[in-house]
Amino acid sequence: MSTTPDSLPIEQQVGQLLAAAIRSGASDVHLRAEQPPMFRVAGDLQAVNMPAFDRAAMRAIANRMTPAGLREAANTANQIDFSAEWQATARFRVHRFQVRGEPALVLRIIPLTIPDFASLRLPVAVKRIANLERGLVLITGPTGMGKSTTIASILDFIAHNHSKHILSIEDPLEFIIGPGLSVVSQRELGRDVTNYALGLWAALREDPDVIFIGEIRNLETVRVALQAAETGHLVISAIHTLDATSTIEHVVNMFPSDEQASARIRLAETLQAVLCQRLVTMKGRRQLVLACEVMLRGPSIYEWIRRPEKVKPLVDLIAAATPDGMLSFDQSLRRLYEAGLVELEVASAAASSPSDFIRNLKLT
């Protein structure tokens, strides 16, 4: 990893460090006092060959990175999230927290240019999702699986191909969208709006066509999101779930038991798509490639959401509907393997059932 001379001013050291992170393709930068900085590259943490920042320098970096309006809160809170830019090199989603009484930072790198569908290797169904007029779309996966980038790519496509009012509520604000042909209103939690639910209720009176909710976290947010989808808006959000089945069950289980039957009906009526993401290591490179499960609205999916016990497992319905644009994780992984993008061991390890994945390959 590149080094930065410790004789340089702190501002220049950090600028060179962040530039090196971007050149190396790092997804995250870890900074804390008395420890060398670290980059996460292709899923692995690696130390940077440069001296550690001392405590005074780390406090200065943390305060310089924190927006002026949040510095007082950051100095008294145990942790805080915000977005930042540094010398126009890139945007960063920053998590500031305390380690033994001293500030520490984890910076997620947000590129200034939003990648398109092709460069992200998103399935063709994503363009169909981006052209939807109404309903609920959920992008899911564990932390660090590229959900924010996919959503930004979808919103940017809408902004440049349709005349819409795109309104977002984000925590924190990450990619800067459009505007292109559209009007874009990006609102940040804590700075522009108090919480998701209040922001959503207000959004319904702000004449939006597309509403992006950074994350569905609680029942109140689900209720407003469903209402917005039911009243003719396209609502896009993220959830930390592993696949389409767990996503739908997670949303339904947010409701009290006496409301879950009606919640299933509402979800069946409004849910247009679930895109689940996993990043796997690319063959021969320190780089990650995207595997996706794609669930799209259709009669069989509608019936499964309403009465899952009456229909075959959702993953089987998805796998059987590939001509309609749906795709299971195993089908996505198989395509990556057959295209020579991932090793067999990597593909099978990420599959829903490694033994079934290998058996099906041998059968064909």
One Martini backbone bead per residue (centre of mass of N, CA, C, O) as a GRO file, in nm:
protein
  364
    1MET     BB    1   0.099   0.034   0.016
    2SER     BB    2   0.077   0.349   0.032
    3THR     BB    3   0.250   0.629   0.138
    4THR     BB    4   0.272   0.898   0.386
    5PRO     BB    5   0.432   1.152   0.491
    6ASP     BB    6   0.467   1.267   0.828
    7SER     BB    7   0.555   1.573   0.738
    8LEU     BB    8   0.288   1.627   0.659
    9PRO     BB    9   0.005   1.754   0.675
   10ILE     BB   10  -0.282   1.616   0.775
   11GLU     BB   11  -0.455   1.686   0.529
   12GLN     BB   12  -0.261   1.553   0.322
   13GLN     BB   13  -0.249   1.272   0.438
   14VAL     BB   14  -0.549   1.209   0.407
   15GLY     BB   15  -0.575   1.266   0.105
   16GLN     BB   16  -0.369   1.043   0.019
   17LEU     BB   17  -0.509   0.807   0.156
   18LEU     BB   18  -0.783   0.826   0.002
   19ALA     BB   19  -0.663   0.804  -0.280
   20ALA     BB   20  -0.545   0.519  -0.232
   21ALA     BB   21  -0.811   0.379  -0.175
   22ILE     BB   22  -0.935   0.428  -0.454
   23ARG     BB   23  -0.711   0.294  -0.627
   24SER     BB   24  -0.746   0.003  -0.468
   25GLY     BB   25  -1.066  -0.051  -0.425
   26ALA     BB   26  -1.182   0.035  -0.171
   27SER     BB   27  -1.461   0.034   0.060
   28ASP     BB   28  -1.283   0.087   0.328
   29VAL     BB   29  -1.189   0.301   0.612
   30HIS     BB   30  -0.964   0.277   0.894
   31LEU     BB   31  -0.965   0.501   1.187
   32ARG     BB   32  -0.714   0.527   1.453
   33ALA     BB   33  -0.546   0.560   1.724
   34GLU     BB   34  -0.228   0.408   1.724
   35GLN     BB   35  -0.309   0.298   1.427
   36PRO     BB   36  -0.299   0.179   1.139
   37PRO     BB   37  -0.435   0.207   0.863
   38MET     BB   38  -0.727   0.062   0.688
   39PHE     BB   39  -0.824  -0.158   0.424
   40ARG     BB   40  -1.097  -0.269   0.223
   41VAL     BB   41  -1.032  -0.548   0.000
   42ALA     BB   42  -1.229  -0.778  -0.119
   43GLY     BB   43  -1.314  -0.819   0.209
   44ASP     BB   44  -1.022  -0.734   0.311
   45LEU     BB   45  -0.802  -0.653   0.558
   46GLN     BB   46  -0.543  -0.390   0.533
   47ALA     BB   47  -0.255  -0.250   0.591
   48VAL     BB   48  -0.095   0.059   0.598
   49ASN     BB   49   0.217   0.204   0.496
   50MET     BB   50   0.188   0.397   0.779
   51PRO     BB   51   0.167   0.599   1.018
   52ALA     BB   52   0.018   0.661   1.295
   53PHE     BB   53  -0.215   0.833   1.452
   54ASP     BB   54  -0.253   1.038   1.689
   55ARG     BB   55  -0.477   1.168   1.902
   56ALA     BB   56  -0.474   1.460   1.800
   57ALA     BB   57  -0.504   1.390   1.499
   58MET     BB   58  -0.770   1.228   1.522
   59ARG     BB   59  -0.940   1.460   1.628
   60ALA     BB   60  -0.896   1.645   1.383
   61ILE     BB   61  -1.012   1.456   1.168
   62ALA     BB   62  -1.295   1.414   1.290
   63ASN     BB   63  -1.373   1.720   1.289
   64ARG     BB   64  -1.322   1.773   0.986
   65MET     BB   65  -1.530   1.552   0.883
   66THR     BB   66  -1.742   1.688   1.049
   67PRO     BB   67  -2.006   1.854   1.039
   68ALA     BB   68  -2.069   2.146   1.195
   69GLY     BB   69  -2.370   2.068   1.297
   70LEU     BB   70  -2.239   1.780   1.443
   71ARG     BB   71  -2.004   1.827   1.650
   72GLU     BB   72  -2.141   1.841   1.922
   73ALA     BB   73  -2.281   1.564   1.906
   74ALA     BB   74  -2.017   1.398   1.849
   75ASN     BB   75  -1.871   1.480   2.129
   76THR     BB   76  -2.122   1.333   2.306
   77ALA     BB   77  -2.143   1.088   2.145
   78ASN     BB   78  -2.075   0.750   2.074
   79GLN     BB   79  -2.238   0.781   1.794
   80ILE     BB   80  -2.222   0.865   1.431
   81ASP     BB   81  -2.385   0.960   1.123
   82PHE     BB   82  -2.240   1.059   0.799
   83SER     BB   83  -2.161   1.278   0.541
   84ALA     BB   84  -1.870   1.323   0.312
   85GLU     BB   85  -1.601   1.531   0.198
   86TRP     BB   86  -1.260   1.518   0.034
   87GLN     BB   87  -1.121   1.712  -0.186
   88ALA     BB   88  -1.300   1.583  -0.424
   89THR     BB   89  -1.251   1.260  -0.431
   90ALA     BB   90  -1.507   1.185  -0.244
   91ARG     BB   91  -1.749   1.013  -0.091
   92PHE     BB   92  -1.873   0.955   0.254
   93ARG     BB   93  -1.961   0.712   0.483
   94VAL     BB   94  -1.979   0.794   0.829
   95HIS     BB   95  -1.847   0.638   1.127
   96ARG     BB   96  -1.859   0.764   1.452
   97PHE     BB   97  -1.654   0.663   1.733
   98GLN     BB   98  -1.557   0.503   2.036
   99VAL     BB   99  -1.210   0.438   2.164
  100ARG     BB  100  -1.115   0.476   2.462
  101GLY     BB  101  -1.224   0.793   2.432
  102GLU     BB  102  -1.169   0.791   2.119
  103PRO     BB  103  -1.182   0.872   1.801
  104ALA     BB  104  -1.341   0.695   1.528
  105LEU     BB  105  -1.326   0.566   1.180
  106VAL     BB  106  -1.564   0.473   0.918
  107LEU     BB  107  -1.521   0.463   0.559
  108ARG     BB  108  -1.740   0.478   0.299
  109ILE     BB  109  -1.709   0.459  -0.037
  110ILE     BB  110  -1.842   0.716  -0.261
  111PRO     BB  111  -1.884   0.763  -0.565
  112LEU     BB  112  -1.931   1.028  -0.785
  113THR     BB  113  -1.999   0.801  -0.985
  114ILE     BB  114  -2.264   0.631  -1.113
  115PRO     BB  115  -2.321   0.324  -1.184
  116ASP     BB  116  -2.428   0.109  -1.408
  117PHE     BB  117  -2.575  -0.185  -1.479
  118ALA     BB  118  -2.339  -0.313  -1.638
  119SER     BB  119  -2.100  -0.257  -1.434
  120LEU     BB  120  -2.266  -0.428  -1.202
  121ARG     BB  121  -2.411  -0.683  -1.318
  122LEU     BB  122  -2.706  -0.659  -1.360
  123PRO     BB  123  -2.993  -0.771  -1.415
  124VAL     BB  124  -3.231  -0.714  -1.659
  125ALA     BB  125  -3.474  -0.663  -1.454
  126VAL     BB  126  -3.389  -0.379  -1.347
  127LYS     BB  127  -3.510  -0.209  -1.575
  128ARG     BB  128  -3.798  -0.288  -1.511
  129ILE     BB  129  -3.798  -0.171  -1.226
  130ALA     BB  130  -3.719   0.131  -1.312
  131ASN     BB  131  -4.010   0.144  -1.491
  132LEU     BB  132  -4.189   0.171  -1.270
  133GLU     BB  133  -4.480   0.337  -1.129
  134ARG     BB  134  -4.548   0.129  -0.888
  135GLY     BB  135  -4.483   0.032  -0.566
  136LEU     BB  136  -4.274  -0.222  -0.414
  137VAL     BB  137  -3.914  -0.211  -0.351
  138LEU     BB  138  -3.659  -0.455  -0.256
  139ILE     BB  139  -3.330  -0.429  -0.121
  140THR     BB  140  -3.110  -0.697  -0.034
  141GLY     BB  141  -2.880  -0.765   0.237
  142PRO     BB  142  -2.607  -0.748   0.371
  143THR     BB  143  -2.361  -0.582   0.474
  144GLY     BB  144  -2.169  -0.488   0.190
  145MET     BB  145  -2.358  -0.575  -0.092
  146GLY     BB  146  -2.449  -0.304  -0.270
  147LYS     BB  147  -2.729  -0.162  -0.228
  148SER     BB  148  -2.674   0.144  -0.263
  149THR     BB  149  -2.568   0.124  -0.555
  150THR     BB  150  -2.817   0.003  -0.687
  151ILE     BB  151  -3.015   0.225  -0.608
  152ALA     BB  152  -2.864   0.458  -0.740
  153SER     BB  153  -2.884   0.343  -1.028
  154ILE     BB  154  -3.192   0.346  -1.043
  155LEU     BB  155  -3.240   0.649  -0.979
  156ASP     BB  156  -3.060   0.757  -1.211
  157PHE     BB  157  -3.222   0.633  -1.438
  158ILE     BB  158  -3.484   0.778  -1.378
  159ALA     BB  159  -3.374   1.074  -1.389
  160HIS     BB  160  -3.268   1.028  -1.710
  161ASN     BB  161  -3.569   0.887  -1.827
  162HIS     BB  162  -3.757   1.065  -1.636
  163SER     BB  163  -4.036   1.271  -1.530
  164LYS     BB  164  -3.972   1.326  -1.190
  165HIS     BB  165  -4.028   1.293  -0.835
  166ILE     BB  166  -3.751   1.247  -0.629
  167LEU     BB  167  -3.766   1.108  -0.295
  168SER     BB  168  -3.550   1.116  -0.008
  169ILE     BB  169  -3.457   0.910   0.291
  170GLU     BB  170  -3.148   0.943   0.468
  171ASP     BB  171  -2.885   0.733   0.663
  172PRO     BB  172  -2.709   0.878   0.506
  173LEU     BB  173  -2.615   1.063   0.256
  174GLU     BB  174  -2.479   0.960  -0.048
  175PHE     BB  175  -2.567   0.969  -0.329
  176ILE     BB  176  -2.589   1.184  -0.607
  177ILE     BB  177  -2.877   1.263  -0.780
  178GLY     BB  178  -2.874   1.392  -1.066
  179PRO     BB  179  -3.150   1.508  -1.224
  180GLY     BB  180  -3.198   1.555  -1.517
  181LEU     BB  181  -3.544   1.518  -1.579
  182SER     BB  182  -3.566   1.556  -1.277
  183VAL     BB  183  -3.676   1.588  -0.949
  184VAL     BB  184  -3.455   1.618  -0.658
  185SER     BB  185  -3.512   1.506  -0.306
  186GLN     BB  186  -3.263   1.502  -0.062
  187ARG     BB  187  -3.292   1.361   0.267
  188GLU     BB  188  -3.155   1.398   0.595
  189LEU     BB  189  -3.111   1.257   0.877
  190GLY     BB  190  -3.108   1.526   1.123
  191ARG     BB  191  -3.118   1.773   0.904
  192ASP     BB  192  -3.416   1.748   0.734
  193VAL     BB  193  -3.513   1.508   0.931
  194THR     BB  194  -3.609   1.330   1.208
  195ASN     BB  195  -3.767   1.079   1.066
  196TYR     BB  196  -3.896   0.849   0.866
  197ALA     BB  197  -4.200   0.875   0.926
  198LEU     BB  198  -4.225   1.184   0.905
  199GLY     BB  199  -4.099   1.203   0.622
  200LEU     BB  200  -4.319   1.030   0.483
  201TRP     BB  201  -4.568   1.191   0.548
  202ALA     BB  202  -4.461   1.445   0.406
  203ALA     BB  203  -4.409   1.322   0.122
  204LEU     BB  204  -4.716   1.286   0.045
  205ARG     BB  205  -4.721   1.630   0.022
  206GLU     BB  206  -4.470   1.648  -0.221
  207ASP     BB  207  -4.525   1.520  -0.501
  208PRO     BB  208  -4.439   1.223  -0.555
  209ASP     BB  209  -4.324   0.934  -0.744
  210VAL     BB  210  -4.050   0.873  -0.587
  211ILE     BB  211  -3.952   0.669  -0.302
  212PHE     BB  212  -3.671   0.678  -0.080
  213ILE     BB  213  -3.578   0.445   0.171
  214GLY     BB  214  -3.300   0.362   0.325
  215GLU     BB  215  -3.470   0.203   0.566
  216ILE     BB  216  -3.642  -0.066   0.705
  217ARG     BB  217  -3.698  -0.073   1.072
  218ASN     BB  218  -4.021  -0.046   1.118
  219LEU     BB  219  -4.359  -0.042   1.140
  220GLU     BB  220  -4.415   0.253   1.067
  221THR     BB  221  -4.261   0.247   0.799
  222VAL     BB  222  -4.426   0.024   0.665
  223ARG     BB  223  -4.700   0.159   0.666
  224VAL     BB  224  -4.621   0.406   0.488
  225ALA     BB  225  -4.506   0.252   0.248
  226LEU     BB  226  -4.769   0.104   0.175
  227GLN     BB  227  -4.941   0.356   0.135
  228ALA     BB  228  -4.772   0.477  -0.091
  229ALA     BB  229  -4.805   0.234  -0.285
  230GLU     BB  230  -5.125   0.237  -0.284
  231THR     BB  231  -5.120   0.561  -0.397
  232GLY     BB  232  -4.902   0.545  -0.664
  233HIS     BB  233  -4.616   0.482  -0.568
  234LEU     BB  234  -4.269   0.450  -0.581
  235VAL     BB  235  -4.109   0.222  -0.354
  236ILE     BB  236  -3.778   0.231  -0.214
  237SER     BB  237  -3.583  -0.022  -0.034
  238ALA     BB  238  -3.404  -0.150   0.251
  239ILE     BB  239  -3.290  -0.483   0.369
  240HIS     BB  240  -3.150  -0.716   0.617
  241THR     BB  241  -3.173  -0.974   0.406
  242LEU     BB  242  -3.110  -1.279   0.227
  243ASP     BB  243  -3.405  -1.322   0.097
  244ALA     BB  244  -3.721  -1.333  -0.017
  245THR     BB  245  -3.846  -1.499   0.207
  246SER     BB  246  -3.728  -1.338   0.455
  247THR     BB  247  -3.844  -1.066   0.371
  248ILE     BB  248  -4.146  -1.123   0.387
  249GLU     BB  249  -4.149  -1.233   0.679
  250HIS     BB  250  -4.032  -0.982   0.813
  251VAL     BB  251  -4.256  -0.785   0.740
  252VAL     BB  252  -4.495  -0.941   0.862
  253ASN     BB  253  -4.361  -0.970   1.160
  254MET     BB  254  -4.395  -0.663   1.236
  255PHE     BB  255  -4.670  -0.738   1.288
  256PRO     BB  256  -4.921  -0.808   1.451
  257SER     BB  257  -5.087  -1.101   1.463
  258ASP     BB  258  -5.379  -0.966   1.391
  259GLU     BB  259  -5.234  -0.830   1.106
  260GLN     BB  260  -5.093  -1.045   0.913
  261ALA     BB  261  -5.309  -1.116   0.705
  262SER     BB  262  -5.345  -0.824   0.592
  263ALA     BB  263  -5.046  -0.779   0.526
  264ARG     BB  264  -5.027  -0.993   0.304
  265ILE     BB  265  -5.227  -0.860   0.113
  266ARG     BB  266  -5.083  -0.587   0.083
  267LEU     BB  267  -4.816  -0.706  -0.020
  268ALA     BB  268  -4.931  -0.856  -0.268
  269GLU     BB  269  -5.037  -0.584  -0.404
  270THR     BB  270  -4.742  -0.409  -0.391
  271LEU     BB  271  -4.521  -0.610  -0.453
  272GLN     BB  272  -4.285  -0.609  -0.726
  273ALA     BB  273  -3.987  -0.645  -0.582
  274VAL     BB  274  -3.691  -0.860  -0.518
  275LEU     BB  275  -3.344  -0.778  -0.444
  276CYS     BB  276  -3.079  -1.000  -0.391
  277GLN     BB  277  -2.747  -0.974  -0.236
  278ARG     BB  278  -2.412  -1.100  -0.340
  279LEU     BB  279  -2.069  -1.106  -0.274
  280VAL     BB  280  -1.807  -1.240  -0.477
  281THR     BB  281  -1.520  -1.379  -0.570
  282MET     BB  282  -1.314  -1.325  -0.821
  283LYS     BB  283  -1.143  -1.469  -1.060
  284GLY     BB  284  -0.807  -1.377  -1.020
  285ARG     BB  285  -0.917  -1.144  -0.813
  286ARG     BB  286  -0.935  -0.843  -0.612
  287GLN     BB  287  -1.266  -0.899  -0.651
  288LEU     BB  288  -1.611  -0.833  -0.686
  289VAL     BB  289  -1.921  -1.012  -0.747
  290LEU     BB  290  -2.258  -1.033  -0.848
  291ALA     BB  291  -2.526  -1.192  -0.679
  292CYS     BB  292  -2.875  -1.280  -0.763
  293GLU     BB  293  -3.207  -1.238  -0.648
  294VAL     BB  294  -3.519  -1.250  -0.840
  295MET     BB  295  -3.833  -1.097  -0.763
  296LEU     BB  296  -4.151  -1.101  -0.928
  297ARG     BB  297  -4.446  -1.009  -1.012
  298GLY     BB  298  -4.709  -1.261  -0.984
  299PRO     BB  299  -4.936  -1.502  -0.940
  300SER     BB  300  -4.756  -1.697  -0.767
  301ILE     BB  301  -4.647  -1.479  -0.575
  302TYR     BB  302  -4.915  -1.376  -0.470
  303GLU     BB  303  -5.002  -1.649  -0.342
  304TRP     BB  304  -4.759  -1.688  -0.152
  305ILE     BB  305  -4.794  -1.437   0.024
  306ARG     BB  306  -5.080  -1.513   0.125
  307ARG     BB  307  -5.025  -1.862   0.095
  308PRO     BB  308  -4.752  -2.043   0.157
  309GLU     BB  309  -4.882  -2.330   0.240
  310LYS     BB  310  -5.020  -2.369  -0.069
  311VAL     BB  311  -4.727  -2.345  -0.183
  312LYS     BB  312  -4.450  -2.366  -0.310
  313PRO     BB  313  -4.154  -2.270  -0.275
  314LEU     BB  314  -4.025  -1.970  -0.362
  315VAL     BB  315  -3.755  -2.064  -0.495
  316ASP     BB  316  -3.905  -2.244  -0.706
  317LEU     BB  317  -4.066  -2.019  -0.846
  318ILE     BB  318  -3.822  -1.857  -0.936
  319ALA     BB  319  -3.666  -2.083  -1.098
  320ALA     BB  320  -3.923  -2.133  -1.299
  321ALA     BB  321  -3.913  -1.797  -1.399
  322THR     BB  322  -3.676  -1.707  -1.592
  323PRO     BB  323  -3.826  -1.596  -1.852
  324ASP     BB  324  -3.951  -1.351  -1.658
  325GLY     BB  325  -3.666  -1.263  -1.483
  326MET     BB  326  -3.614  -1.461  -1.283
  327LEU     BB  327  -3.379  -1.543  -0.998
  328SER     BB  328  -3.168  -1.742  -0.849
  329PHE     BB  329  -2.886  -1.782  -0.682
  330ASP     BB  330  -2.793  -2.043  -0.825
  331GLN     BB  331  -2.828  -1.932  -1.113
  332SER     BB  332  -2.634  -1.695  -1.082
  333LEU     BB  333  -2.382  -1.863  -1.003
  334ARG     BB  334  -2.376  -2.035  -1.258
  335ARG     BB  335  -2.326  -1.804  -1.455
  336LEU     BB  336  -2.057  -1.717  -1.333
  337TYR     BB  337  -1.912  -1.987  -1.370
  338GLU     BB  338  -1.963  -2.025  -1.686
  339ALA     BB  339  -1.811  -1.735  -1.736
  340GLY     BB  340  -1.542  -1.738  -1.544
  341LEU     BB  341  -1.576  -1.550  -1.265
  342VAL     BB  342  -1.586  -1.815  -1.082
  343GLU     BB  343  -1.527  -2.045  -0.868
  344LEU     BB  344  -1.659  -2.334  -0.767
  345GLU     BB  345  -1.612  -2.299  -0.460
  346VAL     BB  346  -1.750  -2.022  -0.441
  347ALA     BB  347  -2.027  -2.089  -0.560
  348SER     BB  348  -2.103  -2.327  -0.368
  349ALA     BB  349  -2.069  -2.171  -0.096
  350ALA     BB  350  -2.308  -1.954  -0.184
  351ALA     BB  351  -2.512  -2.154  -0.196
  352SER     BB  352  -2.792  -2.288  -0.066
  353SER     BB  353  -2.679  -2.580  -0.187
  354PRO     BB  354  -2.386  -2.717  -0.252
  355SER     BB  355  -2.463  -3.009  -0.335
  356ASP     BB  356  -2.684  -2.933  -0.541
  357PHE     BB  357  -2.514  -2.755  -0.722
  358ILE     BB  358  -2.315  -2.979  -0.815
  359ARG     BB  359  -2.521  -3.188  -0.910
  360ASN     BB  360  -2.652  -3.007  -1.135
  361LEU     BB  361  -2.397  -2.976  -1.301
  362LYS     BB  362  -2.355  -3.283  -1.362
  363LEU     BB  363  -2.635  -3.332  -1.507
  364THR     BB  364  -2.540  -3.112  -1.749
   0.00000   0.00000   0.00000
